Amino acid sequence: MVVILAVGFGLLAGIFSVALMNGMILQRLSSAINIEVGSMQLHNSKYLENSEPQFTIPETDKIIENIKQNEAVAAVAKHYKMECMLSSNRAATGLNLVGINPEEEKMVSQLYQFIADSNGTYLTNEGRNPILISTKTAEKLKIKLRNKIIVNGVKKDGTSTKASFRVVGIYRTSNSMFDQGNAFIRYDDAAKIFGFDTNESHEIVILNKEFTETKELKELLQNQYTKYKLNDQALLRARNDSIPLAIYNQLAKAKSDELFTKEAYESKLQEILGKSDFEVYEDNLLQIAESGTSVMTWDESSPDLAMMTTWIDLMLFIFVGIILLALGFGIVNTMLMVVLERTKELGMLMAIGMNRRKVFKMILLETVMLSLTGGVLGMILSLGAIAIFKENGLNLNAFAEGFEGMGYASIIYPTISVLNYIEVTLMVVFTGILASIYPARRATKLNPAEAVRSE
């Protein structure tokens, strides 16, 4: 019973911890894609290096209509982004001012759901120069709903501009960094104030139906809209990148101002460098030569988040592995005591003909069955705990500020997959087998004659 309960409660702690981590990461991923970056983004390649207002994507509306024809795409929206200074009569702060089409934006971003009833409304087509800001920005500027804000920025042609806006809504998401850095106005208002055409944009955001599945669509869009040029600028990027000097020298020899499609550029590089070297540095070699429209997926926009999603399974093995390692020593100790307490019985079994291999198997089987019973208990308990908190969430509002500072919600909904349960079961069996080897070997070394006479 001690072994069963130890394994059971140990697994409950391990599995529930992993489920909490899974829940946090999946919530962060959902928030990032559905509010911040979408599944994919298109930019002018020069804008990624230097976010100057003149580096826009021309003929944006035509590109959007073309992308919408793809069956994998759920919605598309365009953004015009400007680094501006917002000021009230009490304070000032700098942030990104984003021009959006409100109804179009609702299809790719759930930001409109994060405006409390008491904090106004989302942007609409009514009113003059409405603006949507975050609670963090409102606190910095010391303003409230329906107060006026002065926006100071730079037009597309480089001249300064100023305009007055009225706060119509105040939002708050689970990512305080995003909140502090972004405010939103209507696209048409942004075009008038910053002097650009409504058929151009700094960013096109795509939300896929399967929002993390982006590989095929990225390949298609790159072949359509991205061009590649191995010129001086590309070579300068290569010098600053992790590309070896030998490869850089080969690229320098092939320098030209010729524009290539993705397929043609890949073929040229394979011819210059060889297939093996190209495959090792493929991503770097593509990025340094991008020209025209650049295509980025959510994991490229948020590499920290992408890294965490790949660590989910690894963390399961680490957490549960540490717990089972500790339990393994307990199992060894318990089963060794079992062998010592049964010395006379084991000696009698061996004396009447039970061979040492069967004694070994008996101890092994007993240990594995104890571990499995404890494992099943632990998985049932963890399944119940996860089901309860998956429905209602684990409220950690006491640490809300810290969580939001890292971009995570303070209410966590734990979740775990069936595959994780199978992996845990195999780990329990493996631990039981390892923990039983020493006690079982100790049993096989008993002398039957001496064992039978023991008290």
N, C-alpha and C positions, 0 to 999 in steps of 0.2 A: 504493500500500500504506500509506503514511503517513496519507493522508486516511481510508482505510477503517478502519485501526486506531484512529485518533483518534476518529472518530465512534462506532465500536463500543464502545470502552472508556468513552467519555464517556457513552453511553446506558446501559451497564451500571451505572455509578455512579449516574446519575440515577434510572433505573427501580428499582434495588434500594433506593435511599434512600426513594423514594416508597412502595415495597412495605413497608418497615420501618415507616414512619409509618402506613400503612393498618393493618398488623398491630397496632400499639400501640393505635390508636384503636378498632379493632373489638374487641380484647380488653378494653379499658376499658369500652366500651359493653356488651359481654356481661356483664362482671363487675357493672357498675352495675345492670343490669336483673335479672340472675339472683340477685343477692345483696342489693343495697342498696335499690332503689326500685321494682322491678317494672316492668311496662309502664304501669300506671296506679295512682293512689292516690285514695281518697276520704277526706275529713276533714270535720269540722264546720268551717264557714267561720270561726267565731270562734277555733277552735284554731290556724288558720294565722296569725292576728294575735297571739295570746297563748296560749301552750301551757299553759294552766291545766288541771288535772285534770278540772274539771267540764264542759269542752266536749267531750262525747262524741257519737258517732253512735248514736242510739237504734235499737232493733229491728235490730241488726246482722245477726243470723242470717237474718232474713227477706230483707234486702237481698242477702246473700251467695247464698242459694238462688235468688233471682231472676236475679242476674248469671250464675250457673252455667248457666242455660238458654240463654245466648247462644252460638252456634256458634263465635264468634271467640275465646272464653275457654278457656284451658287449665286454669287453677286460680285459686282465690281464698282469701285468708287474712285473719284479723283480728289487730290488734295493740293492746295497751294500753301506752302509753309514759309513763314517769315519769322526771323528773330527780331522781336520788338520789345520796346519798353512800355509797360503799362503803368499808369500813375493815377492816383486819386489826389484829393486835396490834403491827404495825410501821409501817404507813402508811395513808393514806387518799387517795381520788380521787373526783371527781364524773364522772358519765356518765348516759346514757339507759339505764334499765332497761326492757326490752321484754318484755311478757307475750305468749307465743305458744302455740298448740296444736302440739306437735312434729310429729305426722304430717301435719297440714294444712300446716304451714310448709315441710315438705320438698318439697311440690308447687310452691311459688312461689319458694323460695330454695335455692340450692346450698351454703349455709353448712356443712351437715353434712359436706360433702366436704373441708372445710379443717381437719379435726381429725386430727392425726397419730395413728397407733396407740399411740404412747407417751404421748399427751396425753388419755387418757380417751375418753369417748363423747359422743354427742349427747344432748339431753334425752329422757327416757323418762317413762312414767307411774309408774315405780317410785321408791321412796325418798321421803324427806321434804325438801322445799324444796331441790331441786337447782338449781344455777346454772351457766351456760355463760359463760365470760369469754374474753378474748383474751390472747395472750402479752404484749402491751403492758401490759394491766391487771395481769396476774400479776407482771410485773417491777416495776410501780409499787408494788403492795401487798406485794411480796416474799413471795409465797406460792406454793405448789405444788398439784398435784392432790390432792383430798380434804381440803384445808384448809378451815377455816370462815371465812366473811365476814359481817360485820354490815352490813345495809342500812338506812339511814335515809332516809325519804321523807315525803311528804305524802299523806294520804288524799283521796278525792274531796270530802269535806266540809270540807277545809282543816285538819284536825287532823294532828299529826305521828304517825308510826308507825315501828316498828323491828322487824326480824326477822333471824333467823340463817339463813344458807344454806351448803350445802356444795358445793365446786367439783367437778363431775363431768366437765367437759371444758374444754379450752383450745384455742381455734381461732386460726388466723392466715391472713388473706387478703392479697391484693396491695395493699390500701389501708390504710395504717397509721392514717390519720385516722378511717376507719370503725371500725377495731379499737379505737382509744383511746376512742371515744365510745359504744360499745354493749356491753351484757351482756344475757343472755336467761334468763328463767325461765318456768315453765309458767303458762298463762293462769289456771287455777283457783287456783294459789297467789297470783298477783297479785290476783285478785278478793278473796280472803280478807284479804290484808294491807292492800290499799289501799281496801277497802270499796266496790266497785262491782259492778254486776250483770254476769254473764257474757254477757248479751244486748246489751251496749253496748261500744263500742270507740273508740279515738282514731283508728284508721287501718284502712282496708280496702285490701289490696294485691291487684291483679289482674295475672296473667301471661297475655298473649295467646299464641295459637299462633304467629302471626307477630308477634314481640314488639315490633317498632317500628311496626306498623300500628295506630294508635290513634284516628284521626280519627272514623271512623263510630261506634265504640263510645262515645267521649266525647260525641258529639252526642246519642246515645240516652240515656245516663245523665244528662246535664244536663237533658234534657227531663223525665226521670222524677223526679229527686231534688233538683235545684237550683232554688231560687226566687230572685227578684230584687226588691229593695226600694230605691227611690230616696229614702231618708230622710236625716236629718242625718248619720248615720254614713257613708253612701255619699258625700255631698257633701264630708265631711272627707277621705275617701280621695282624692277627685278633686282637692282642693286640693294634696295632697301628691304627686299623680301628674303626668305630663307632659301634662295636658289643658289646652288654651288657655283663657284667661280668658273669651273670648266664648262658648265651648261650656259652660263651668262656669256662667255666668250663665243660660243657657237651661235647664240641668239644675235650677238652683235654683228657677226658676219652676214647674217640673213636680214639685217635691218632694211626696211623700206616703208614707203607711205601708202602701199597698196592695202585696200580694204578687203578682208576675207569674210566669208560666212563661217559659222562655227565648224561645219564639216570640213571646209577647205583649209581652215587654219589648223585643225587637228591633224589633217593629212600632211600639211607642210611641216609641222613640228615633229611628227613621227619620222618623216624623211630626214630631217636635220639631226634629231637627237637619238633616233632609234626608239622602238616601241617601249622597251623596258624603262628607260629614263623618263619618257613622256608620261607613262602611267603613274610613276612615283610622284611626279610634280605636276600632274594634270591640272588640279584646281588652281594652283599658283600661276601656272602658265596661261590659263584662260583669263584670270582676273587682271593680270598686268597689262593685257592687250585689249581689254574691253573698250569699245567705242560706241557712241550712239546710245541706245537704251540698254541699261543693265537690269538683269532679272535676279532677284534675291528671294530665297525661301525663308520661312519663319525661323528655321534653325540657324541660318546665316545671319539674320537680323538680331537674333538673341542666342549667341553661342553658349552662354552660361546655362540657359534653360535646356538647350539641346544636350549638353553634357550631363545634366542632372537626369534627364529622361533615360539616357543610356545606362545610368548608374542604378536604376531601380532594382533590377535583378541582382546586381552585385551586392547591393546593400542587404537584400534578403539573405543571401548566403553569409554575409559578414555577421549580421545580427543573430540569426538563428544558429550559425556556426559557433559563435562565442558562447551562447547559452548551452548548446549541446556539448561543447567541450567541457564546460564546468560540470554539467550533469554526468558526462562520461566518467569523471573521476568518482562521483558519487555512486554510479552504477558498479564500477569496478570494486569499490570498497564493500558495497552491499553484497554482491555476488561472491566475493572472497569470503565474507562471513558465512554466507550460505554453504559454501564448500566446507569450511572448517566445522560448522555445526553438524554437517551430514557426513563427517569422516567415516563413522562406523557403518552407516547405510551404504555409502559408496563402496567401502571395502567389501561389504557383504555381496553387493551386486557383482563386483569384479571377481569375488571368490567363486560364485556359482556360474561364471562363464561370460559375463558381459565384458566385451573387449574395450580397450581404452578409446578407440575411435568412437564407439557409441556413447561412452561417458562424456567425451568432448562434445559430441553433437547434442546430448541432452542438456548440458549446461549452456551451450550456445543457443539452443532453441528457447530455453527458459528465459534467458536474458533478452533475446529479440522479442519474445511475446510480451514481456513486461514493458519493454520500451515502446512497442507498438500500441499496447493498451493505453499507456500514458500519452502517446502521440495522438491517438484517436480522441482521448479525453481533452487534450489541449486544443485540438482542431475544432472540436464541438464547442468548447467554451469560447474560443476566439471567433468562431462563426457567429455565435450568439451576440458577443460583444460588438462585433463589426456591424451586424444587422441593426442593433439598437442605435448605435451612433451614426450609421449611414443614413438613417431616417431623420434623426433629429440634429445630428452634428455635435461635435465636441466644442463647446464654447470656451474659448481662451481670450475673452475680451480684456482680461486683466493685463494681457501682453499685446494688446491690439496695436499699439504704437510701434513696438519693435517689429512685429510681423509685417505691418504695412510699409515700414521703412525698407524691408527686403522684398516687397511686392507680393506678400502672401496674405490670404484672408485669415481673420482671427477665429472663424468658425470652420472647423475641419471636418470633412466627411470621409472617414476611412474607407478604403476599398482595396480588394485583393482578388487576383484571378484564380481560376481553377488550377491552372498550370503551377502557380505558386504553392498550392496545397499539395500537389503531386510531388513537387521538388522537396517540400518539407518532409513528406512521408518517407521518401528515399533517404533523406539525410538522417532521419530517426533510425531507420533500419540499419544504415551504415554505422551509426554511432553504437547501436546495440551490439552489432557484430564485433566491432573493435573493442568495446568495453568487456566483452565476454571472453576474449582470447586468453588473457592472463589467468582469470579464475578457472577456466576450463583446462588450461595446461597444468595448473596446480593440482586439479582433480586427477588428471591422468598420471601424475607422478606418484600417487599414493601407492604404498605397498599394501596389498590386500590383507596379508597376515597381521601386520601392525595395525592397520585401520580397523579391523574387526575387533581387536582387543582394546581399542581406545574407548575412553568414557566420554 
